[in-house]
Amino acid sequence: MLSNIVWTSLGSVSLNAALNALLMRPMGISGIALSTSSVTALFALILGFLVRRENLKVFRPGDRAFVLRVLAGSAVMGAVVLAWSAAFEGLFDVGTETARLFEAGGGLALGAGVYAAALQIQGIRAIPDALGRLLRMAIDWRRG
């Protein structure tokens, strides 16, 4: 089973890179988001098939509701980033690399903020917990 997961992971990374390259020029940042989302969905389906084939249990009671809340947060984030990209490309000439960098950087920052807020509103404390772990790790690293 582990080798299947490794090969599937390598395949998804390769497919994501190829789709990014293919969709980036005609669609801009939206093409990257589309390819990453599509490959992630495909990867999840393949992993689901592999898990089912091995008769493994993935979800405990209550996990499905959690997954649906995370997916709702992801959908909100995707919609906001898509709107950002459309608005940015409508207002600015994105023919320069600098404009593309601002579009991508702004989209990443906006997406992270919206996703964190969406999870927080739903009572999912993953972001504050992860930031706390990163802060503790940085403090420990600094101490030596």
Phi and psi in radians as a Rosetta constraint file:
Dihedral C 1 N 2 CA 2 C 2 CIRCULARHARMONIC -1.072 0.35
Dihedral N 2 CA 2 C 2 N 3 CIRCULARHARMONIC -0.723 0.35
Dihedral C 2 N 3 CA 3 C 3 CIRCULARHARMONIC -1.135 0.35
Dihedral N 3 CA 3 C 3 N 4 CIRCULARHARMONIC -0.598 0.35
Dihedral C 3 N 4 CA 4 C 4 CIRCULARHARMONIC -1.081 0.35
Dihedral N 4 CA 4 C 4 N 5 CIRCULARHARMONIC -0.728 0.35
Dihedral C 4 N 5 CA 5 C 5 CIRCULARHARMONIC -1.164 0.35
Dihedral N 5 CA 5 C 5 N 6 CIRCULARHARMONIC -0.728 0.35
Dihedral C 5 N 6 CA 6 C 6 CIRCULARHARMONIC -1.089 0.35
Dihedral N 6 CA 6 C 6 N 7 CIRCULARHARMONIC -0.823 0.35
Dihedral C 6 N 7 CA 7 C 7 CIRCULARHARMONIC -1.154 0.35
Dihedral N 7 CA 7 C 7 N 8 CIRCULARHARMONIC -0.667 0.35
Dihedral C 7 N 8 CA 8 C 8 CIRCULARHARMONIC -1.134 0.35
Dihedral N 8 CA 8 C 8 N 9 CIRCULARHARMONIC -0.702 0.35
Dihedral C 8 N 9 CA 9 C 9 CIRCULARHARMONIC -1.117 0.35
Dihedral N 9 CA 9 C 9 N 10 CIRCULARHARMONIC -0.799 0.35
Dihedral C 9 N 10 CA 10 C 10 CIRCULARHARMONIC -1.083 0.35
Dihedral N 10 CA 10 C 10 N 11 CIRCULARHARMONIC -0.709 0.35
Dihedral C 10 N 11 CA 11 C 11 CIRCULARHARMONIC -1.117 0.35
Dihedral N 11 CA 11 C 11 N 12 CIRCULARHARMONIC -0.696 0.35
Dihedral C 11 N 12 CA 12 C 12 CIRCULARHARMONIC -1.212 0.35
Dihedral N 12 CA 12 C 12 N 13 CIRCULARHARMONIC -0.648 0.35
Dihedral C 12 N 13 CA 13 C 13 CIRCULARHARMONIC -1.116 0.35
Dihedral N 13 CA 13 C 13 N 14 CIRCULARHARMONIC -0.761 0.35
Dihedral C 13 N 14 CA 14 C 14 CIRCULARHARMONIC -1.138 0.35
Dihedral N 14 CA 14 C 14 N 15 CIRCULARHARMONIC -0.762 0.35
Dihedral C 14 N 15 CA 15 C 15 CIRCULARHARMONIC -1.113 0.35
Dihedral N 15 CA 15 C 15 N 16 CIRCULARHARMONIC -0.697 0.35
Dihedral C 15 N 16 CA 16 C 16 CIRCULARHARMONIC -1.080 0.35
Dihedral N 16 CA 16 C 16 N 17 CIRCULARHARMONIC -0.781 0.35
Dihedral C 16 N 17 CA 17 C 17 CIRCULARHARMONIC -1.097 0.35
Dihedral N 17 CA 17 C 17 N 18 CIRCULARHARMONIC -0.752 0.35
Dihedral C 17 N 18 CA 18 C 18 CIRCULARHARMONIC -1.137 0.35
Dihedral N 18 CA 18 C 18 N 19 CIRCULARHARMONIC -0.779 0.35
Dihedral C 18 N 19 CA 19 C 19 CIRCULARHARMONIC -1.173 0.35
Dihedral N 19 CA 19 C 19 N 20 CIRCULARHARMONIC -0.636 0.35
Dihedral C 19 N 20 CA 20 C 20 CIRCULARHARMONIC -1.008 0.35
Dihedral N 20 CA 20 C 20 N 21 CIRCULARHARMONIC -0.840 0.35
Dihedral C 20 N 21 CA 21 C 21 CIRCULARHARMONIC -1.114 0.35
Dihedral N 21 CA 21 C 21 N 22 CIRCULARHARMONIC -0.666 0.35
Dihedral C 21 N 22 CA 22 C 22 CIRCULARHARMONIC -1.261 0.35
Dihedral N 22 CA 22 C 22 N 23 CIRCULARHARMONIC -0.716 0.35
Dihedral C 22 N 23 CA 23 C 23 CIRCULARHARMONIC -1.657 0.35
Dihedral N 23 CA 23 C 23 N 24 CIRCULARHARMONIC -0.227 0.35
Dihedral C 23 N 24 CA 24 C 24 CIRCULARHARMONIC -1.137 0.35
Dihedral N 24 CA 24 C 24 N 25 CIRCULARHARMONIC -0.769 0.35
Dihedral C 24 N 25 CA 25 C 25 CIRCULARHARMONIC -1.165 0.35
Dihedral N 25 CA 25 C 25 N 26 CIRCULARHARMONIC -0.873 0.35
Dihedral C 25 N 26 CA 26 C 26 CIRCULARHARMONIC -1.319 0.35
Dihedral N 26 CA 26 C 26 N 27 CIRCULARHARMONIC -0.470 0.35
Dihedral C 26 N 27 CA 27 C 27 CIRCULARHARMONIC -2.021 0.35
Dihedral N 27 CA 27 C 27 N 28 CIRCULARHARMONIC -0.128 0.35
Dihedral C 27 N 28 CA 28 C 28 CIRCULARHARMONIC 1.205 0.35
Dihedral N 28 CA 28 C 28 N 29 CIRCULARHARMONIC -2.521 0.35
Dihedral C 28 N 29 CA 29 C 29 CIRCULARHARMONIC -1.080 0.35
Dihedral N 29 CA 29 C 29 N 30 CIRCULARHARMONIC -0.506 0.35
Dihedral C 29 N 30 CA 30 C 30 CIRCULARHARMONIC -1.123 0.35
Dihedral N 30 CA 30 C 30 N 31 CIRCULARHARMONIC -0.597 0.35
Dihedral C 30 N 31 CA 31 C 31 CIRCULARHARMONIC -1.146 0.35
Dihedral N 31 CA 31 C 31 N 32 CIRCULARHARMONIC -0.666 0.35
Dihedral C 31 N 32 CA 32 C 32 CIRCULARHARMONIC -1.155 0.35
Dihedral N 32 CA 32 C 32 N 33 CIRCULARHARMONIC -0.778 0.35
Dihedral C 32 N 33 CA 33 C 33 CIRCULARHARMONIC -1.093 0.35
Dihedral N 33 CA 33 C 33 N 34 CIRCULARHARMONIC -0.733 0.35
Dihedral C 33 N 34 CA 34 C 34 CIRCULARHARMONIC -1.121 0.35
Dihedral N 34 CA 34 C 34 N 35 CIRCULARHARMONIC -0.793 0.35
Dihedral C 34 N 35 CA 35 C 35 CIRCULARHARMONIC -1.166 0.35
Dihedral N 35 CA 35 C 35 N 36 CIRCULARHARMONIC -0.720 0.35
Dihedral C 35 N 36 CA 36 C 36 CIRCULARHARMONIC -1.131 0.35
Dihedral N 36 CA 36 C 36 N 37 CIRCULARHARMONIC -0.754 0.35
Dihedral C 36 N 37 CA 37 C 37 CIRCULARHARMONIC -1.123 0.35
Dihedral N 37 CA 37 C 37 N 38 CIRCULARHARMONIC -0.740 0.35
Dihedral C 37 N 38 CA 38 C 38 CIRCULARHARMONIC -1.135 0.35
Dihedral N 38 CA 38 C 38 N 39 CIRCULARHARMONIC -0.780 0.35
Dihedral C 38 N 39 CA 39 C 39 CIRCULARHARMONIC -1.161 0.35
Dihedral N 39 CA 39 C 39 N 40 CIRCULARHARMONIC -0.676 0.35
Dihedral C 39 N 40 CA 40 C 40 CIRCULARHARMONIC -1.110 0.35
Dihedral N 40 CA 40 C 40 N 41 CIRCULARHARMONIC -0.730 0.35
Dihedral C 40 N 41 CA 41 C 41 CIRCULARHARMONIC -1.117 0.35
Dihedral N 41 CA 41 C 41 N 42 CIRCULARHARMONIC -0.766 0.35
Dihedral C 41 N 42 CA 42 C 42 CIRCULARHARMONIC -1.092 0.35
Dihedral N 42 CA 42 C 42 N 43 CIRCULARHARMONIC -0.748 0.35
Dihedral C 42 N 43 CA 43 C 43 CIRCULARHARMONIC -1.068 0.35
Dihedral N 43 CA 43 C 43 N 44 CIRCULARHARMONIC -0.731 0.35
Dihedral C 43 N 44 CA 44 C 44 CIRCULARHARMONIC -1.108 0.35
Dihedral N 44 CA 44 C 44 N 45 CIRCULARHARMONIC -0.718 0.35
Dihedral C 44 N 45 CA 45 C 45 CIRCULARHARMONIC -1.110 0.35
Dihedral N 45 CA 45 C 45 N 46 CIRCULARHARMONIC -0.750 0.35
Dihedral C 45 N 46 CA 46 C 46 CIRCULARHARMONIC -1.140 0.35
Dihedral N 46 CA 46 C 46 N 47 CIRCULARHARMONIC -0.759 0.35
Dihedral C 46 N 47 CA 47 C 47 CIRCULARHARMONIC -1.110 0.35
Dihedral N 47 CA 47 C 47 N 48 CIRCULARHARMONIC -0.670 0.35
Dihedral C 47 N 48 CA 48 C 48 CIRCULARHARMONIC -1.046 0.35
Dihedral N 48 CA 48 C 48 N 49 CIRCULARHARMONIC -0.743 0.35
Dihedral C 48 N 49 CA 49 C 49 CIRCULARHARMONIC -1.075 0.35
Dihedral N 49 CA 49 C 49 N 50 CIRCULARHARMONIC -0.795 0.35
Dihedral C 49 N 50 CA 50 C 50 CIRCULARHARMONIC -1.106 0.35
Dihedral N 50 CA 50 C 50 N 51 CIRCULARHARMONIC -0.706 0.35
Dihedral C 50 N 51 CA 51 C 51 CIRCULARHARMONIC -1.163 0.35
Dihedral N 51 CA 51 C 51 N 52 CIRCULARHARMONIC -0.757 0.35
Dihedral C 51 N 52 CA 52 C 52 CIRCULARHARMONIC -1.096 0.35
Dihedral N 52 CA 52 C 52 N 53 CIRCULARHARMONIC -0.695 0.35
Dihedral C 52 N 53 CA 53 C 53 CIRCULARHARMONIC -1.078 0.35
Dihedral N 53 CA 53 C 53 N 54 CIRCULARHARMONIC -0.564 0.35
Dihedral C 53 N 54 CA 54 C 54 CIRCULARHARMONIC -1.549 0.35
Dihedral N 54 CA 54 C 54 N 55 CIRCULARHARMONIC 0.016 0.35
Dihedral C 54 N 55 CA 55 C 55 CIRCULARHARMONIC 1.002 0.35
Dihedral N 55 CA 55 C 55 N 56 CIRCULARHARMONIC 0.694 0.35
Dihedral C 55 N 56 CA 56 C 56 CIRCULARHARMONIC -1.614 0.35
Dihedral N 56 CA 56 C 56 N 57 CIRCULARHARMONIC 2.616 0.35
Dihedral C 56 N 57 CA 57 C 57 CIRCULARHARMONIC -1.721 0.35
Dihedral N 57 CA 57 C 57 N 58 CIRCULARHARMONIC 2.253 0.35
Dihedral C 57 N 58 CA 58 C 58 CIRCULARHARMONIC -1.829 0.35
Dihedral N 58 CA 58 C 58 N 59 CIRCULARHARMONIC -0.755 0.35
Dihedral C 58 N 59 CA 59 C 59 CIRCULARHARMONIC -1.735 0.35
Dihedral N 59 CA 59 C 59 N 60 CIRCULARHARMONIC 2.391 0.35
Dihedral C 59 N 60 CA 60 C 60 CIRCULARHARMONIC -1.692 0.35
Dihedral N 60 CA 60 C 60 N 61 CIRCULARHARMONIC 2.976 0.35
Dihedral C 60 N 61 CA 61 C 61 CIRCULARHARMONIC -1.015 0.35
Dihedral N 61 CA 61 C 61 N 62 CIRCULARHARMONIC 2.312 0.35
Dihedral C 61 N 62 CA 62 C 62 CIRCULARHARMONIC 1.634 0.35
Dihedral N 62 CA 62 C 62 N 63 CIRCULARHARMONIC -0.277 0.35
Dihedral C 62 N 63 CA 63 C 63 CIRCULARHARMONIC -1.213 0.35
Dihedral N 63 CA 63 C 63 N 64 CIRCULARHARMONIC -0.594 0.35
Dihedral C 63 N 64 CA 64 C 64 CIRCULARHARMONIC -1.102 0.35
Dihedral N 64 CA 64 C 64 N 65 CIRCULARHARMONIC -0.708 0.35
Dihedral C 64 N 65 CA 65 C 65 CIRCULARHARMONIC -1.101 0.35
Dihedral N 65 CA 65 C 65 N 66 CIRCULARHARMONIC -0.694 0.35
Dihedral C 65 N 66 CA 66 C 66 CIRCULARHARMONIC -1.092 0.35
Dihedral N 66 CA 66 C 66 N 67 CIRCULARHARMONIC -0.782 0.35
Dihedral C 66 N 67 CA 67 C 67 CIRCULARHARMONIC -1.083 0.35
Dihedral N 67 CA 67 C 67 N 68 CIRCULARHARMONIC -0.738 0.35
Dihedral C 67 N 68 CA 68 C 68 CIRCULARHARMONIC -1.107 0.35
Dihedral N 68 CA 68 C 68 N 69 CIRCULARHARMONIC -0.657 0.35
Dihedral C 68 N 69 CA 69 C 69 CIRCULARHARMONIC -1.169 0.35
Dihedral N 69 CA 69 C 69 N 70 CIRCULARHARMONIC -0.706 0.35
Dihedral C 69 N 70 CA 70 C 70 CIRCULARHARMONIC -1.134 0.35
Dihedral N 70 CA 70 C 70 N 71 CIRCULARHARMONIC -0.728 0.35
Dihedral C 70 N 71 CA 71 C 71 CIRCULARHARMONIC -1.105 0.35
Dihedral N 71 CA 71 C 71 N 72 CIRCULARHARMONIC -0.650 0.35
Dihedral C 71 N 72 CA 72 C 72 CIRCULARHARMONIC -1.106 0.35
Dihedral N 72 CA 72 C 72 N 73 CIRCULARHARMONIC -0.752 0.35
Dihedral C 72 N 73 CA 73 C 73 CIRCULARHARMONIC -1.077 0.35
Dihedral N 73 CA 73 C 73 N 74 CIRCULARHARMONIC -0.682 0.35
Dihedral C 73 N 74 CA 74 C 74 CIRCULARHARMONIC -1.153 0.35
Dihedral N 74 CA 74 C 74 N 75 CIRCULARHARMONIC -0.694 0.35
Dihedral C 74 N 75 CA 75 C 75 CIRCULARHARMONIC -1.136 0.35
Dihedral N 75 CA 75 C 75 N 76 CIRCULARHARMONIC -0.726 0.35
Dihedral C 75 N 76 CA 76 C 76 CIRCULARHARMONIC -1.090 0.35
Dihedral N 76 CA 76 C 76 N 77 CIRCULARHARMONIC -0.791 0.35
Dihedral C 76 N 77 CA 77 C 77 CIRCULARHARMONIC -1.045 0.35
Dihedral N 77 CA 77 C 77 N 78 CIRCULARHARMONIC -0.801 0.35
Dihedral C 77 N 78 CA 78 C 78 CIRCULARHARMONIC -1.062 0.35
Dihedral N 78 CA 78 C 78 N 79 CIRCULARHARMONIC -0.722 0.35
Dihedral C 78 N 79 CA 79 C 79 CIRCULARHARMONIC -1.130 0.35
Dihedral N 79 CA 79 C 79 N 80 CIRCULARHARMONIC -0.727 0.35
Dihedral C 79 N 80 CA 80 C 80 CIRCULARHARMONIC -1.161 0.35
Dihedral N 80 CA 80 C 80 N 81 CIRCULARHARMONIC -0.753 0.35
Dihedral C 80 N 81 CA 81 C 81 CIRCULARHARMONIC -1.172 0.35
Dihedral N 81 CA 81 C 81 N 82 CIRCULARHARMONIC -0.661 0.35
Dihedral C 81 N 82 CA 82 C 82 CIRCULARHARMONIC -1.086 0.35
Dihedral N 82 CA 82 C 82 N 83 CIRCULARHARMONIC -0.770 0.35
Dihedral C 82 N 83 CA 83 C 83 CIRCULARHARMONIC -1.110 0.35
Dihedral N 83 CA 83 C 83 N 84 CIRCULARHARMONIC -0.710 0.35
Dihedral C 83 N 84 CA 84 C 84 CIRCULARHARMONIC -1.035 0.35
Dihedral N 84 CA 84 C 84 N 85 CIRCULARHARMONIC -0.832 0.35
Dihedral C 84 N 85 CA 85 C 85 CIRCULARHARMONIC -1.087 0.35
Dihedral N 85 CA 85 C 85 N 86 CIRCULARHARMONIC -0.781 0.35
Dihedral C 85 N 86 CA 86 C 86 CIRCULARHARMONIC -1.106 0.35
Dihedral N 86 CA 86 C 86 N 87 CIRCULARHARMONIC -0.754 0.35
Dihedral C 86 N 87 CA 87 C 87 CIRCULARHARMONIC -1.152 0.35
Dihedral N 87 CA 87 C 87 N 88 CIRCULARHARMONIC -0.768 0.35
Dihedral C 87 N 88 CA 88 C 88 CIRCULARHARMONIC -1.088 0.35
Dihedral N 88 CA 88 C 88 N 89 CIRCULARHARMONIC -0.802 0.35
Dihedral C 88 N 89 CA 89 C 89 CIRCULARHARMONIC -1.210 0.35
Dihedral N 89 CA 89 C 89 N 90 CIRCULARHARMONIC -0.424 0.35
Dihedral C 89 N 90 CA 90 C 90 CIRCULARHARMONIC -1.361 0.35
Dihedral N 90 CA 90 C 90 N 91 CIRCULARHARMONIC -0.496 0.35
Dihedral C 90 N 91 CA 91 C 91 CIRCULARHARMONIC -1.626 0.35
Dihedral N 91 CA 91 C 91 N 92 CIRCULARHARMONIC -0.538 0.35
Dihedral C 91 N 92 CA 92 C 92 CIRCULARHARMONIC -2.144 0.35
Dihedral N 92 CA 92 C 92 N 93 CIRCULARHARMONIC 2.676 0.35
Dihedral C 92 N 93 CA 93 C 93 CIRCULARHARMONIC -1.352 0.35
Dihedral N 93 CA 93 C 93 N 94 CIRCULARHARMONIC 1.970 0.35
Dihedral C 93 N 94 CA 94 C 94 CIRCULARHARMONIC -1.704 0.35
Dihedral N 94 CA 94 C 94 N 95 CIRCULARHARMONIC 0.416 0.35
Dihedral C 94 N 95 CA 95 C 95 CIRCULARHARMONIC -1.373 0.35
Dihedral N 95 CA 95 C 95 N 96 CIRCULARHARMONIC -0.176 0.35
Dihedral C 95 N 96 CA 96 C 96 CIRCULARHARMONIC -1.794 0.35
Dihedral N 96 CA 96 C 96 N 97 CIRCULARHARMONIC 2.713 0.35
Dihedral C 96 N 97 CA 97 C 97 CIRCULARHARMONIC -1.153 0.35
Dihedral N 97 CA 97 C 97 N 98 CIRCULARHARMONIC -0.629 0.35
Dihedral C 97 N 98 CA 98 C 98 CIRCULARHARMONIC -1.089 0.35
Dihedral N 98 CA 98 C 98 N 99 CIRCULARHARMONIC -0.778 0.35
Dihedral C 98 N 99 CA 99 C 99 CIRCULARHARMONIC -1.100 0.35
Dihedral N 99 CA 99 C 99 N 100 CIRCULARHARMONIC -0.708 0.35
Dihedral C 99 N 100 CA 100 C 100 CIRCULARHARMONIC -1.105 0.35
Dihedral N 100 CA 100 C 100 N 101 CIRCULARHARMONIC -0.703 0.35
Dihedral C 100 N 101 CA 101 C 101 CIRCULARHARMONIC -1.096 0.35
Dihedral N 101 CA 101 C 101 N 102 CIRCULARHARMONIC -0.741 0.35
Dihedral C 101 N 102 CA 102 C 102 CIRCULARHARMONIC -1.124 0.35
Dihedral N 102 CA 102 C 102 N 103 CIRCULARHARMONIC -0.695 0.35
Dihedral C 102 N 103 CA 103 C 103 CIRCULARHARMONIC -1.108 0.35
Dihedral N 103 CA 103 C 103 N 104 CIRCULARHARMONIC -0.832 0.35
Dihedral C 103 N 104 CA 104 C 104 CIRCULARHARMONIC -1.172 0.35
Dihedral N 104 CA 104 C 104 N 105 CIRCULARHARMONIC -0.821 0.35
Dihedral C 104 N 105 CA 105 C 105 CIRCULARHARMONIC -1.088 0.35
Dihedral N 105 CA 105 C 105 N 106 CIRCULARHARMONIC -0.759 0.35
Dihedral C 105 N 106 CA 106 C 106 CIRCULARHARMONIC -1.116 0.35
Dihedral N 106 CA 106 C 106 N 107 CIRCULARHARMONIC -0.703 0.35
Dihedral C 106 N 107 CA 107 C 107 CIRCULARHARMONIC -1.131 0.35
Dihedral N 107 CA 107 C 107 N 108 CIRCULARHARMONIC -0.717 0.35
Dihedral C 107 N 108 CA 108 C 108 CIRCULARHARMONIC -1.123 0.35
Dihedral N 108 CA 108 C 108 N 109 CIRCULARHARMONIC -0.820 0.35
Dihedral C 108 N 109 CA 109 C 109 CIRCULARHARMONIC -1.113 0.35
Dihedral N 109 CA 109 C 109 N 110 CIRCULARHARMONIC -0.785 0.35
Dihedral C 109 N 110 CA 110 C 110 CIRCULARHARMONIC -1.103 0.35
Dihedral N 110 CA 110 C 110 N 111 CIRCULARHARMONIC -0.766 0.35
Dihedral C 110 N 111 CA 111 C 111 CIRCULARHARMONIC -1.069 0.35
Dihedral N 111 CA 111 C 111 N 112 CIRCULARHARMONIC -0.774 0.35
Dihedral C 111 N 112 CA 112 C 112 CIRCULARHARMONIC -1.096 0.35
Dihedral N 112 CA 112 C 112 N 113 CIRCULARHARMONIC -0.774 0.35
Dihedral C 112 N 113 CA 113 C 113 CIRCULARHARMONIC -1.134 0.35
Dihedral N 113 CA 113 C 113 N 114 CIRCULARHARMONIC -0.784 0.35
Dihedral C 113 N 114 CA 114 C 114 CIRCULARHARMONIC -1.144 0.35
Dihedral N 114 CA 114 C 114 N 115 CIRCULARHARMONIC -0.737 0.35
Dihedral C 114 N 115 CA 115 C 115 CIRCULARHARMONIC -1.116 0.35
Dihedral N 115 CA 115 C 115 N 116 CIRCULARHARMONIC -0.786 0.35
Dihedral C 115 N 116 CA 116 C 116 CIRCULARHARMONIC -1.065 0.35
Dihedral N 116 CA 116 C 116 N 117 CIRCULARHARMONIC -0.755 0.35
Dihedral C 116 N 117 CA 117 C 117 CIRCULARHARMONIC -1.145 0.35
Dihedral N 117 CA 117 C 117 N 118 CIRCULARHARMONIC -0.725 0.35
Dihedral C 117 N 118 CA 118 C 118 CIRCULARHARMONIC -1.095 0.35
Dihedral N 118 CA 118 C 118 N 119 CIRCULARHARMONIC -0.725 0.35
Dihedral C 118 N 119 CA 119 C 119 CIRCULARHARMONIC -1.174 0.35
Dihedral N 119 CA 119 C 119 N 120 CIRCULARHARMONIC -0.749 0.35
Dihedral C 119 N 120 CA 120 C 120 CIRCULARHARMONIC -1.076 0.35
Dihedral N 120 CA 120 C 120 N 121 CIRCULARHARMONIC -0.765 0.35
Dihedral C 120 N 121 CA 121 C 121 CIRCULARHARMONIC -1.047 0.35
Dihedral N 121 CA 121 C 121 N 122 CIRCULARHARMONIC -0.607 0.35
Dihedral C 121 N 122 CA 122 C 122 CIRCULARHARMONIC -1.480 0.35
Dihedral N 122 CA 122 C 122 N 123 CIRCULARHARMONIC 0.048 0.35
Dihedral C 122 N 123 CA 123 C 123 CIRCULARHARMONIC 1.462 0.35
Dihedral N 123 CA 123 C 123 N 124 CIRCULARHARMONIC 0.239 0.35
Dihedral C 123 N 124 CA 124 C 124 CIRCULARHARMONIC -1.633 0.35
Dihedral N 124 CA 124 C 124 N 125 CIRCULARHARMONIC 2.025 0.35
Dihedral C 124 N 125 CA 125 C 125 CIRCULARHARMONIC -1.666 0.35
Dihedral N 125 CA 125 C 125 N 126 CIRCULARHARMONIC 0.478 0.35
Dihedral C 125 N 126 CA 126 C 126 CIRCULARHARMONIC -1.115 0.35
Dihedral N 126 CA 126 C 126 N 127 CIRCULARHARMONIC -0.725 0.35
Dihedral C 126 N 127 CA 127 C 127 CIRCULARHARMONIC -1.185 0.35
Dihedral N 127 CA 127 C 127 N 128 CIRCULARHARMONIC -0.911 0.35
Dihedral C 127 N 128 CA 128 C 128 CIRCULARHARMONIC -1.054 0.35
Dihedral N 128 CA 128 C 128 N 129 CIRCULARHARMONIC -0.660 0.35
Dihedral C 128 N 129 CA 129 C 129 CIRCULARHARMONIC -1.126 0.35
Dihedral N 129 CA 129 C 129 N 130 CIRCULARHARMONIC -0.757 0.35
Dihedral C 129 N 130 CA 130 C 130 CIRCULARHARMONIC -1.136 0.35
Dihedral N 130 CA 130 C 130 N 131 CIRCULARHARMONIC -0.724 0.35
Dihedral C 130 N 131 CA 131 C 131 CIRCULARHARMONIC -1.133 0.35
Dihedral N 131 CA 131 C 131 N 132 CIRCULARHARMONIC -0.655 0.35
Dihedral C 131 N 132 CA 132 C 132 CIRCULARHARMONIC -1.099 0.35
Dihedral N 132 CA 132 C 132 N 133 CIRCULARHARMONIC -0.753 0.35
Dihedral C 132 N 133 CA 133 C 133 CIRCULARHARMONIC -1.103 0.35
Dihedral N 133 CA 133 C 133 N 134 CIRCULARHARMONIC -0.730 0.35
Dihedral C 133 N 134 CA 134 C 134 CIRCULARHARMONIC -1.107 0.35
Dihedral N 134 CA 134 C 134 N 135 CIRCULARHARMONIC -0.706 0.35
Dihedral C 134 N 135 CA 135 C 135 CIRCULARHARMONIC -1.127 0.35
Dihedral N 135 CA 135 C 135 N 136 CIRCULARHARMONIC -0.789 0.35
Dihedral C 135 N 136 CA 136 C 136 CIRCULARHARMONIC -1.092 0.35
Dihedral N 136 CA 136 C 136 N 137 CIRCULARHARMONIC -0.694 0.35
Dihedral C 136 N 137 CA 137 C 137 CIRCULARHARMONIC -1.133 0.35
Dihedral N 137 CA 137 C 137 N 138 CIRCULARHARMONIC -0.717 0.35
Dihedral C 137 N 138 CA 138 C 138 CIRCULARHARMONIC -1.131 0.35
Dihedral N 138 CA 138 C 138 N 139 CIRCULARHARMONIC -0.688 0.35
Dihedral C 138 N 139 CA 139 C 139 CIRCULARHARMONIC -1.151 0.35
Dihedral N 139 CA 139 C 139 N 140 CIRCULARHARMONIC -0.771 0.35
Dihedral C 139 N 140 CA 140 C 140 CIRCULARHARMONIC -1.105 0.35
Dihedral N 140 CA 140 C 140 N 141 CIRCULARHARMONIC -0.691 0.35
Dihedral C 140 N 141 CA 141 C 141 CIRCULARHARMONIC -1.127 0.35
Dihedral N 141 CA 141 C 141 N 142 CIRCULARHARMONIC -0.709 0.35
Dihedral C 141 N 142 CA 142 C 142 CIRCULARHARMONIC -1.162 0.35
Dihedral N 142 CA 142 C 142 N 143 CIRCULARHARMONIC -0.608 0.35
Dihedral C 142 N 143 CA 143 C 143 CIRCULARHARMONIC -1.222 0.35
Dihedral N 143 CA 143 C 143 N 144 CIRCULARHARMONIC -0.405 0.35
